[in-house]
């Protein structure tokens, strides 16, 4: 189903989802940059963001962002 053709007014919902996506991407980029710099200096950045697991940098950052987004909502 295409959102534009739905029978209800979803413009508020679409704006809210768009806002969450922008927030997620912005926070993801910020945490990713901090993680990369910390990784280059050999720092334990996972403890800063309460990430307990994550075998790769990408998954650890993703977990940190989802944790932060859960606290925001």
PDB file of N, CA, C and O in Angstrom:
ATOM      1  N   UNK A   1       0.840  -1.167   0.000  1.00  0.00           N
ATOM      2  CA  UNK A   1       0.000   0.000   0.000  1.00  0.00           C
ATOM      3  C   UNK A   1       0.890   1.236   0.000  1.00  0.00           C
ATOM      4  O   UNK A   1       1.824   1.338   0.795  1.00  0.00           O
ATOM      5  N   UNK A   2       0.603   2.146  -0.870  1.00  0.00           N
ATOM      6  CA  UNK A   2       1.347   3.394  -0.948  1.00  0.00           C
ATOM      7  C   UNK A   2       0.700   4.378   0.019  1.00  0.00           C
ATOM      8  O   UNK A   2      -0.521   4.534   0.030  1.00  0.00           O
ATOM      9  N   UNK A   3       1.517   5.037   0.827  1.00  0.00           N
ATOM     10  CA  UNK A   3       0.986   5.940   1.845  1.00  0.00           C
ATOM     11  C   UNK A   3       0.183   7.078   1.246  1.00  0.00           C
ATOM     12  O   UNK A   3      -0.782   7.524   1.867  1.00  0.00           O
ATOM     13  N   UNK A   4       0.531   7.556   0.091  1.00  0.00           N
ATOM     14  CA  UNK A   4      -0.180   8.664  -0.529  1.00  0.00           C
ATOM     15  C   UNK A   4      -1.589   8.313  -0.948  1.00  0.00           C
ATOM     16  O   UNK A   4      -2.434   9.200  -1.067  1.00  0.00           O
ATOM     17  N   UNK A   5      -1.866   7.028  -1.178  1.00  0.00           N
ATOM     18  CA  UNK A   5      -3.185   6.603  -1.614  1.00  0.00           C
ATOM     19  C   UNK A   5      -4.039   6.052  -0.493  1.00  0.00           C
ATOM     20  O   UNK A   5      -5.087   5.471  -0.772  1.00  0.00           O
ATOM     21  N   UNK A   6      -3.650   6.203   0.745  1.00  0.00           N
ATOM     22  CA  UNK A   6      -4.431   5.658   1.847  1.00  0.00           C
ATOM     23  C   UNK A   6      -5.666   6.514   2.077  1.00  0.00           C
ATOM     24  O   UNK A   6      -5.713   7.670   1.656  1.00  0.00           O
ATOM     25  N   UNK A   7      -6.660   5.953   2.743  1.00  0.00           N
ATOM     26  CA  UNK A   7      -7.932   6.638   2.938  1.00  0.00           C
ATOM     27  C   UNK A   7      -7.934   7.547   4.163  1.00  0.00           C
ATOM     28  O   UNK A   7      -8.944   8.201   4.421  1.00  0.00           O
ATOM     29  N   UNK A   8      -6.857   7.613   4.918  1.00  0.00           N
ATOM     30  CA  UNK A   8      -6.791   8.488   6.083  1.00  0.00           C
ATOM     31  C   UNK A   8      -5.687   9.516   5.906  1.00  0.00           C
ATOM     32  O   UNK A   8      -4.777   9.338   5.097  1.00  0.00           O
ATOM     33  N   UNK A   9      -5.780  10.579   6.664  1.00  0.00           N
ATOM     34  CA  UNK A   9      -4.777  11.635   6.580  1.00  0.00           C
ATOM     35  C   UNK A   9      -3.545  11.207   7.359  1.00  0.00           C
ATOM     36  O   UNK A   9      -3.571  11.150   8.588  1.00  0.00           O
ATOM     37  N   UNK A  10      -2.489  10.912   6.663  1.00  0.00           N
ATOM     38  CA  UNK A  10      -1.274  10.411   7.314  1.00  0.00           C
ATOM     39  C   UNK A  10      -0.160  11.437   7.291  1.00  0.00           C
ATOM     40  O   UNK A  10       0.995  11.092   7.543  1.00  0.00           O
ATOM     41  N   UNK A  11      -0.473  12.684   6.995  1.00  0.00           N
ATOM     42  CA  UNK A  11       0.589  13.682   6.890  1.00  0.00           C
ATOM     43  C   UNK A  11       1.286  13.902   8.228  1.00  0.00           C
ATOM     44  O   UNK A  11       2.498  14.113   8.259  1.00  0.00           O
ATOM     45  N   UNK A  12       0.542  13.858   9.338  1.00  0.00           N
ATOM     46  CA  UNK A  12       1.161  13.993  10.658  1.00  0.00           C
ATOM     47  C   UNK A  12       2.057  12.823  10.975  1.00  0.00           C
ATOM     48  O   UNK A  12       3.145  12.996  11.524  1.00  0.00           O
ATOM     49  N   UNK A  13       1.608  11.636  10.632  1.00  0.00           N
ATOM     50  CA  UNK A  13       2.400  10.426  10.864  1.00  0.00           C
ATOM     51  C   UNK A  13       3.661  10.441  10.015  1.00  0.00           C
ATOM     52  O   UNK A  13       4.743  10.085  10.482  1.00  0.00           O
ATOM     53  N   UNK A  14       3.511  10.858   8.763  1.00  0.00           N
ATOM     54  CA  UNK A  14       4.667  10.913   7.872  1.00  0.00           C
ATOM     55  C   UNK A  14       5.698  11.915   8.378  1.00  0.00           C
ATOM     56  O   UNK A  14       6.899  11.655   8.313  1.00  0.00           O
ATOM     57  N   UNK A  15       5.236  13.064   8.884  1.00  0.00           N
ATOM     58  CA  UNK A  15       6.167  14.058   9.414  1.00  0.00           C
ATOM     59  C   UNK A  15       6.881  13.534  10.653  1.00  0.00           C
ATOM     60  O   UNK A  15       8.076  13.766  10.836  1.00  0.00           O
ATOM     61  N   UNK A  16       6.127  12.813  11.518  1.00  0.00           N
ATOM     62  CA  UNK A  16       6.744  12.269  12.724  1.00  0.00           C
ATOM     63  C   UNK A  16       7.802  11.234  12.359  1.00  0.00           C
ATOM     64  O   UNK A  16       8.899  11.241  12.917  1.00  0.00           O
ATOM     65  N   UNK A  17       7.471  10.333  11.412  1.00  0.00           N
ATOM     66  CA  UNK A  17       8.448   9.328  10.981  1.00  0.00           C
ATOM     67  C   UNK A  17       9.650   9.970  10.316  1.00  0.00           C
ATOM     68  O   UNK A  17      10.783   9.526  10.501  1.00  0.00           O
ATOM     69  N   UNK A  18       9.405  11.011   9.545  1.00  0.00           N
ATOM     70  CA  UNK A  18      10.506  11.715   8.899  1.00  0.00           C
ATOM     71  C   UNK A  18      11.409  12.353   9.939  1.00  0.00           C
ATOM     72  O   UNK A  18      12.632  12.332   9.795  1.00  0.00           O
ATOM     73  N   UNK A  19      10.820  12.923  10.988  1.00  0.00           N
ATOM     74  CA  UNK A  19      11.609  13.504  12.069  1.00  0.00           C
ATOM     75  C   UNK A  19      12.446  12.470  12.789  1.00  0.00           C
ATOM     76  O   UNK A  19      13.605  12.727  13.113  1.00  0.00           O
ATOM     77  N   UNK A  20      11.870  11.290  13.047  1.00  0.00           N
ATOM     78  CA  UNK A  20      12.622  10.215  13.710  1.00  0.00           C
ATOM     79  C   UNK A  20      13.744   9.718  12.822  1.00  0.00           C
ATOM     80  O   UNK A  20      14.830   9.409  13.312  1.00  0.00           O
ATOM     81  N   UNK A  21      13.499   9.634  11.524  1.00  0.00           N
ATOM     82  CA  UNK A  21      14.556   9.191  10.602  1.00  0.00           C
ATOM     83  C   UNK A  21      15.711  10.180  10.588  1.00  0.00           C
ATOM     84  O   UNK A  21      16.876   9.783  10.625  1.00  0.00           O
ATOM     85  N   UNK A  22      15.387  11.466  10.536  1.00  0.00           N
ATOM     86  CA  UNK A  22      16.435  12.495  10.537  1.00  0.00           C
ATOM     87  C   UNK A  22      17.224  12.431  11.838  1.00  0.00           C
ATOM     88  O   UNK A  22      18.452  12.518  11.834  1.00  0.00           O
ATOM     89  N   UNK A  23      16.508  12.276  12.952  1.00  0.00           N
ATOM     90  CA  UNK A  23      17.178  12.172  14.253  1.00  0.00           C
ATOM     91  C   UNK A  23      18.062  10.942  14.297  1.00  0.00           C
ATOM     92  O   UNK A  23      19.201  11.021  14.757  1.00  0.00           O
ATOM     93  N   UNK A  24      17.557   9.795  13.825  1.00  0.00           N
ATOM     94  CA  UNK A  24      18.325   8.552  13.834  1.00  0.00           C
ATOM     95  C   UNK A  24      19.598   8.699  13.006  1.00  0.00           C
ATOM     96  O   UNK A  24      20.681   8.322  13.451  1.00  0.00           O
ATOM     97  N   UNK A  25      19.465   9.238  11.820  1.00  0.00           N
ATOM     98  CA  UNK A  25      20.632   9.378  10.936  1.00  0.00           C
ATOM     99  C   UNK A  25      21.649  10.339  11.545  1.00  0.00           C
ATOM    100  O   UNK A  25      22.851  10.075  11.513  1.00  0.00           O
ATOM    101  N   UNK A  26      21.173  11.448  12.098  1.00  0.00           N
ATOM    102  CA  UNK A  26      22.089  12.402  12.715  1.00  0.00           C
ATOM    103  C   UNK A  26      22.830  11.815  13.904  1.00  0.00           C
ATOM    104  O   UNK A  26      24.043  11.978  14.033  1.00  0.00           O
ATOM    105  N   UNK A  27      22.090  11.128  14.774  1.00  0.00           N
ATOM    106  CA  UNK A  27      22.713  10.499  15.945  1.00  0.00           C
ATOM    107  C   UNK A  27      23.654   9.386  15.506  1.00  0.00           C
ATOM    108  O   UNK A  27      24.734   9.221  16.073  1.00  0.00           O
ATOM    109  N   UNK A  28      23.245   8.621  14.492  1.00  0.00           N
ATOM    110  CA  UNK A  28      24.097   7.536  13.991  1.00  0.00           C
ATOM    111  C   UNK A  28      25.426   8.090  13.488  1.00  0.00           C
ATOM    112  O   UNK A  28      26.486   7.554  13.811  1.00  0.00           O
ATOM    113  N   UNK A  29      25.373   9.154  12.703  1.00  0.00           N
ATOM    114  CA  UNK A  29      26.603   9.741  12.176  1.00  0.00           C
ATOM    115  C   UNK A  29      27.490  10.278  13.292  1.00  0.00           C
ATOM    116  O   UNK A  29      28.710  10.122  13.247  1.00  0.00           O
ATOM    117  N   UNK A  30      26.885  10.906  14.285  1.00  0.00           N
ATOM    118  CA  UNK A  30      27.658  11.429  15.407  1.00  0.00           C
ATOM    119  C   UNK A  30      28.347  10.313  16.189  1.00  0.00           C
ATOM    120  O   UNK A  30      29.544  10.390  16.470  1.00  0.00           O
ATOM    121  N   UNK A  31      27.585   9.278  16.538  1.00  0.00           N
ATOM    122  CA  UNK A  31      28.145   8.157  17.303  1.00  0.00           C
ATOM    123  C   UNK A  31      29.190   7.420  16.461  1.00  0.00           C
ATOM    124  O   UNK A  31      30.216   6.990  16.987  1.00  0.00           O
ATOM    125  N   UNK A  32      28.933   7.274  15.161  1.00  0.00           N
ATOM    126  CA  UNK A  32      29.882   6.596  14.287  1.00  0.00           C
ATOM    127  C   UNK A  32      31.211   7.352  14.232  1.00  0.00           C
ATOM    128  O   UNK A  32      32.277   6.741  14.302  1.00  0.00           O
ATOM    129  N   UNK A  33      31.148   8.673  14.107  1.00  0.00           N
ATOM    130  CA  UNK A  33      32.388   9.463  14.069  1.00  0.00           C
ATOM    131  C   UNK A  33      33.155   9.355  15.383  1.00  0.00           C
ATOM    132  O   UNK A  33      34.376   9.199  15.383  1.00  0.00           O
ATOM    133  N   UNK A  34      32.439   9.439  16.494  1.00  0.00           N
ATOM    134  CA  UNK A  34      33.091   9.297  17.804  1.00  0.00           C
ATOM    135  C   UNK A  34      33.713   7.908  17.922  1.00  0.00           C
ATOM    136  O   UNK A  34      34.831   7.771  18.418  1.00  0.00           O
ATOM    137  N   UNK A  35      33.000   6.879  17.471  1.00  0.00           N
ATOM    138  CA  UNK A  35      33.503   5.506  17.568  1.00  0.00           C
ATOM    139  C   UNK A  35      34.747   5.298  16.708  1.00  0.00           C
ATOM    140  O   UNK A  35      35.694   4.635  17.132  1.00  0.00           O
ATOM    141  N   UNK A  36      34.744   5.852  15.523  1.00  0.00           N
ATOM    142  CA  UNK A  36      35.903   5.689  14.633  1.00  0.00           C
ATOM    143  C   UNK A  36      37.133   6.371  15.222  1.00  0.00           C
ATOM    144  O   UNK A  36      38.220   5.794  15.232  1.00  0.00           O
ATOM    145  N   UNK A  37      36.964   7.595  15.712  1.00  0.00           N
ATOM    146  CA  UNK A  37      38.102   8.313  16.299  1.00  0.00           C
ATOM    147  C   UNK A  37      38.600   7.584  17.542  1.00  0.00           C
ATOM    148  O   UNK A  37      39.806   7.428  17.732  1.00  0.00           O
ATOM    149  N   UNK A  38      37.667   7.138  18.391  1.00  0.00           N
ATOM    150  CA  UNK A  38      38.062   6.408  19.600  1.00  0.00           C
ATOM    151  C   UNK A  38      38.754   5.101  19.244  1.00  0.00           C
ATOM    152  O   UNK A  38      39.718   4.707  19.900  1.00  0.00           O
ATOM    153  N   UNK A  39      38.264   4.431  18.209  1.00  0.00           N
ATOM    154  CA  UNK A  39      38.878   3.177  17.766  1.00  0.00           C
ATOM    155  C   UNK A  39      40.307   3.418  17.283  1.00  0.00           C
ATOM    156  O   UNK A  39      41.198   2.608  17.539  1.00  0.00           O
ATOM    157  N   UNK A  40      40.520   4.524  16.591  1.00  0.00           N
ATOM    158  CA  UNK A  40      41.863   4.854  16.107  1.00  0.00           C
ATOM    159  C   UNK A  40      42.842   5.097  17.253  1.00  0.00           C
ATOM    160  O   UNK A  40      44.030   4.795  17.135  1.00  0.00           O
ATOM    161  N   UNK A  41      42.339   5.644  18.361  1.00  0.00           N
ATOM    162  CA  UNK A  41      43.186   5.894  19.522  1.00  0.00           C
ATOM    163  C   UNK A  41      43.209   4.737  20.510  1.00  0.00           C
ATOM    164  O   UNK A  41      43.860   4.820  21.551  1.00  0.00           O
ATOM    165  N   UNK A  42      42.508   3.667  20.191  1.00  0.00           N
ATOM    166  CA  UNK A  42      42.514   2.477  21.037  1.00  0.00           C
ATOM    167  C   UNK A  42      41.707   2.619  22.318  1.00  0.00           C
ATOM    168  O   UNK A  42      41.989   1.938  23.304  1.00  0.00           O
ATOM    169  N   UNK A  43      40.719   3.485  22.317  1.00  0.00           N
ATOM    170  CA  UNK A  43      39.890   3.703  23.502  1.00  0.00           C
ATOM    171  C   UNK A  43      38.698   2.754  23.515  1.00  0.00           C
ATOM    172  O   UNK A  43      38.232   2.317  22.463  1.00  0.00           O
ATOM    173  N   UNK A  44      38.209   2.437  24.712  1.00  0.00           N
ATOM    174  CA  UNK A  44      37.050   1.543  24.857  1.00  0.00           C
ATOM    175  C   UNK A  44      35.766   2.364  24.778  1.00  0.00           C
ATOM    176  O   UNK A  44      35.147   2.658  25.800  1.00  0.00           O
ATOM    177  N   UNK A  45      35.371   2.729  23.564  1.00  0.00           N
ATOM    178  CA  UNK A  45      34.226   3.597  23.362  1.00  0.00           C
ATOM    179  C   UNK A  45      32.899   2.893  23.604  1.00  0.00           C
ATOM    180  O   UNK A  45      31.894   3.555  23.866  1.00  0.00           O
ATOM    181  N   UNK A  46      32.872   1.572  23.524  1.00  0.00           N
ATOM    182  CA  UNK A  46      31.604   0.846  23.710  1.00  0.00           C
ATOM    183  C   UNK A  46      31.017   1.069  25.102  1.00  0.00           C
ATOM    184  O   UNK A  46      29.797   1.098  25.259  1.00  0.00           O
ATOM    185  N   UNK A  47      31.866   1.225  26.108  1.00  0.00           N
ATOM    186  CA  UNK A  47      31.371   1.469  27.458  1.00  0.00           C
ATOM    187  C   UNK A  47      30.759   2.865  27.590  1.00  0.00           C
ATOM    188  O   UNK A  47      29.906   3.078  28.452  1.00  0.00           O
ATOM    189  N   UNK A  48      31.174   3.809  26.761  1.00  0.00           N
ATOM    190  CA  UNK A  48      30.623   5.163  26.807  1.00  0.00           C
ATOM    191  C   UNK A  48      29.157   5.180  26.397  1.00  0.00           C
ATOM    192  O   UNK A  48      28.371   5.979  26.906  1.00  0.00           O
ATOM    193  N   UNK A  49      28.793   4.289  25.468  1.00  0.00           N
ATOM    194  CA  UNK A  49      27.440   4.273  24.921  1.00  0.00           C
ATOM    195  C   UNK A  49      26.620   3.084  25.412  1.00  0.00           C
ATOM    196  O   UNK A  49      25.573   2.783  24.839  1.00  0.00           O
ATOM    197  N   UNK A  50      27.070   2.411  26.450  1.00  0.00           N
ATOM    198  CA  UNK A  50      26.368   1.260  27.042  1.00  0.00           C
ATOM    199  C   UNK A  50      26.132   0.136  26.044  1.00  0.00           C
ATOM    200  O   UNK A  50      25.076  -0.497  26.046  1.00  0.00           O
ATOM    201  N   UNK A  51      27.114  -0.106  25.197  1.00  0.00           N
ATOM    202  CA  UNK A  51      27.031  -1.211  24.241  1.00  0.00           C
ATOM    203  C   UNK A  51      27.720  -2.407  24.865  1.00  0.00           C
ATOM    204  O   UNK A  51      28.924  -2.375  25.122  1.00  0.00           O
ATOM    205  N   UNK A  52      26.958  -3.464  25.110  1.00  0.00           N
ATOM    206  CA  UNK A  52      27.544  -4.639  25.752  1.00  0.00           C
ATOM    207  C   UNK A  52      28.076  -5.639  24.745  1.00  0.00           C
ATOM    208  O   UNK A  52      28.999  -6.397  25.044  1.00  0.00           O
ATOM    209  N   UNK A  53      27.503  -5.646  23.562  1.00  0.00           N
ATOM    210  CA  UNK A  53      27.966  -6.610  22.570  1.00  0.00           C
ATOM    211  C   UNK A  53      28.046  -5.922  21.212  1.00  0.00           C
ATOM    212  O   UNK A  53      27.613  -4.781  21.047  1.00  0.00           O
ATOM    213  N   UNK A  54      28.580  -6.604  20.299  1.00  0.00           N
ATOM    214  CA  UNK A  54      28.734  -6.088  18.954  1.00  0.00           C
ATOM    215  C   UNK A  54      30.089  -6.499  18.428  1.00  0.00           C
ATOM    216  O   UNK A  54      31.125  -6.030  18.899  1.00  0.00           O
ATOM    217  N   UNK A  55      30.067  -7.365  17.462  1.00  0.00           N
ATOM    218  CA  UNK A  55      31.329  -7.883  16.947  1.00  0.00           C
ATOM    219  C   UNK A  55      31.989  -6.905  15.977  1.00  0.00           C
ATOM    220  O   UNK A  55      33.203  -6.944  15.776  1.00  0.00           O
ATOM    221  N   UNK A  56      31.193  -6.039  15.387  1.00  0.00           N
ATOM    222  CA  UNK A  56      31.760  -5.089  14.444  1.00  0.00           C
ATOM    223  C   UNK A  56      31.457  -3.665  14.897  1.00  0.00           C
ATOM    224  O   UNK A  56      30.574  -3.433  15.723  1.00  0.00           O
ATOM    225  N   UNK A  57      32.186  -2.747  14.357  1.00  0.00           N
ATOM    226  CA  UNK A  57      31.983  -1.340  14.657  1.00  0.00           C
ATOM    227  C   UNK A  57      30.572  -0.912  14.263  1.00  0.00           C
ATOM    228  O   UNK A  57      29.889  -0.218  15.016  1.00  0.00           O
ATOM    229  N   UNK A  58      30.149  -1.330  13.080  1.00  0.00           N
ATOM    230  CA  UNK A  58      28.835  -0.956  12.561  1.00  0.00           C
ATOM    231  C   UNK A  58      27.708  -1.440  13.473  1.00  0.00           C
ATOM    232  O   UNK A  58      26.809  -0.667  13.802  1.00  0.00           O
ATOM    233  N   UNK A  59      27.744  -2.700  13.882  1.00  0.00           N
ATOM    234  CA  UNK A  59      26.687  -3.243  14.750  1.00  0.00           C
ATOM    235  C   UNK A  59      26.712  -2.616  16.140  1.00  0.00           C
ATOM    236  O   UNK A  59      25.662  -2.418  16.751  1.00  0.00           O
ATOM    237  N   UNK A  60      27.876  -2.309  16.631  1.00  0.00           N
ATOM    238  CA  UNK A  60      27.984  -1.673  17.941  1.00  0.00           C
ATOM    239  C   UNK A  60      27.404  -0.267  17.908  1.00  0.00           C
ATOM    240  O   UNK A  60      26.688   0.134  18.827  1.00  0.00           O
ATOM    241  N   UNK A  61      27.707   0.479  16.860  1.00  0.00           N
ATOM    242  CA  UNK A  61      27.151   1.824  16.720  1.00  0.00           C
ATOM    243  C   UNK A  61      25.642   1.746  16.558  1.00  0.00           C
ATOM    244  O   UNK A  61      24.913   2.532  17.163  1.00  0.00           O
ATOM    245  N   UNK A  62      25.170   0.816  15.757  1.00  0.00           N
ATOM    246  CA  UNK A  62      23.741   0.627  15.552  1.00  0.00           C
ATOM    247  C   UNK A  62      23.040   0.321  16.885  1.00  0.00           C
ATOM    248  O   UNK A  62      21.979   0.874  17.171  1.00  0.00           O
ATOM    249  N   UNK A  63      23.628  -0.544  17.680  1.00  0.00           N
ATOM    250  CA  UNK A  63      23.063  -0.861  18.988  1.00  0.00           C
ATOM    251  C   UNK A  63      23.055   0.329  19.928  1.00  0.00           C
ATOM    252  O   UNK A  63      22.103   0.521  20.685  1.00  0.00           O
ATOM    253  N   UNK A  64      24.112   1.130  19.882  1.00  0.00           N
ATOM    254  CA  UNK A  64      24.186   2.320  20.721  1.00  0.00           C
ATOM    255  C   UNK A  64      23.118   3.337  20.333  1.00  0.00           C
ATOM    256  O   UNK A  64      22.500   3.959  21.197  1.00  0.00           O
ATOM    257  N   UNK A  65      22.906   3.501  19.035  1.00  0.00           N
ATOM    258  CA  UNK A  65      21.906   4.462  18.576  1.00  0.00           C
ATOM    259  C   UNK A  65      20.506   3.986  18.928  1.00  0.00           C
ATOM    260  O   UNK A  65      19.683   4.787  19.372  1.00  0.00           O
ATOM    261  N   UNK A  66      20.213   2.702  18.742  1.00  0.00           N
ATOM    262  CA  UNK A  66      18.889   2.186  19.110  1.00  0.00           C
ATOM    263  C   UNK A  66      18.650   2.320  20.610  1.00  0.00           C
ATOM    264  O   UNK A  66      17.529   2.607  21.030  1.00  0.00           O
ATOM    265  N   UNK A  67      19.671   2.121  21.411  1.00  0.00           N
ATOM    266  CA  UNK A  67      19.534   2.294  22.863  1.00  0.00           C
ATOM    267  C   UNK A  67      19.213   3.748  23.187  1.00  0.00           C
ATOM    268  O   UNK A  67      18.316   4.031  23.980  1.00  0.00           O
ATOM    269  N   UNK A  68      19.947   4.664  22.573  1.00  0.00           N
ATOM    270  CA  UNK A  68      19.699   6.078  22.811  1.00  0.00           C
ATOM    271  C   UNK A  68      18.309   6.491  22.327  1.00  0.00           C
ATOM    272  O   UNK A  68      17.617   7.244  23.013  1.00  0.00           O
ATOM    273  N   UNK A  69      17.901   6.015  21.175  1.00  0.00           N
ATOM    274  CA  UNK A  69      16.573   6.361  20.651  1.00  0.00           C
ATOM    275  C   UNK A  69      15.467   5.806  21.540  1.00  0.00           C
ATOM    276  O   UNK A  69      14.415   6.431  21.673  1.00  0.00           O
ATOM    277  N   UNK A  70      15.683   4.657  22.143  1.00  0.00           N
ATOM    278  CA  UNK A  70      14.685   4.104  23.062  1.00  0.00           C
ATOM    279  C   UNK A  70      14.555   4.976  24.307  1.00  0.00           C
ATOM    280  O   UNK A  70      13.462   5.121  24.854  1.00  0.00           O
ATOM    281  N   UNK A  71      15.657   5.550  24.752  1.00  0.00           N
ATOM    282  CA  UNK A  71      15.606   6.437  25.912  1.00  0.00           C
ATOM    283  C   UNK A  71      14.930   7.761  25.584  1.00  0.00           C
ATOM    284  O   UNK A  71      14.300   8.369  26.450  1.00  0.00           O
ATOM    285  N   UNK A  72      15.054   8.206  24.352  1.00  0.00           N
ATOM    286  CA  UNK A  72      14.445   9.466  23.930  1.00  0.00           C
ATOM    287  C   UNK A  72      12.926   9.345  23.867  1.00  0.00           C
ATOM    288  O   UNK A  72      12.206  10.242  24.307  1.00  0.00           O
ATOM    289  N   UNK A  73      12.445   8.235  23.320  1.00  0.00           N
ATOM    290  CA  UNK A  73      10.994   8.103  23.101  1.00  0.00           C
ATOM    291  C   UNK A  73      10.205   7.754  24.323  1.00  0.00           C
ATOM    292  O   UNK A  73       8.984   7.619  24.251  1.00  0.00           O
TER     293      UNK A  73
END
